[in-house]
């Protein structure tokens, strides 16, 4: 009788685990599909922006301030420039700046996080102090200061974004590596004569690579938003470049005249780009959460079997 009850409970537990594993796979598939769609969307925008760069700069006063229509989906501005072309070109520039700045910032976080956890207390204290200092200053203020000190423009924006967004990821990697270095195989590798850099290259970096990739993806929308913000405030790209921040800044003086399309469509495209990666973030977190639940269920399922054997 007890054996039958135990078999029924085990079968119910296994069916529940299978069902949760299916949900986990579905969430992973959705996350992968969303990631592929997001990357494809960004690639298309970036390519179109480069191709349409010259067309976005063409002025024609005979078609100025035209409201959105079939011929001009985003309308035209006060110089007769096609706002659809300008928006794609500006968003393309923001994407390229975001990718470059996020990549530099993520690499800085990876290097400094590993160094803080492996090179002793003095290095750890110095890097932790730098992290606390950067995080203690408001992002937008530090961005403006760095961009202005670097002469603004493309170089100043990339340097400002890269030097202000590495702290959270560096702290995460530092904590992960500090836990990892207590593992048996890391200690055995050290006793076998491997140096700190060899251990970091062969054992630590492959382990923290998933965190690095996720951090890189999450840094990207922040880089785009902050680039647009400081450009909008006048401390970023020059007004000659059709960046999203420049477009939004120039459109402010025409909103009171009823030219709403000059700001609405560029702003919507910017928000859409950021939301795509926020969706990817929540999909990834839910998928990882379901994975933890399945592991808990596996451990619970094994308990009755052990009790029955006793």
Order of alpha helices (4+ residues) and beta strands (2+ residues): alpha-alpha-alpha-alpha-alpha-alpha-alpha-alpha-alpha-alpha-alpha-alpha
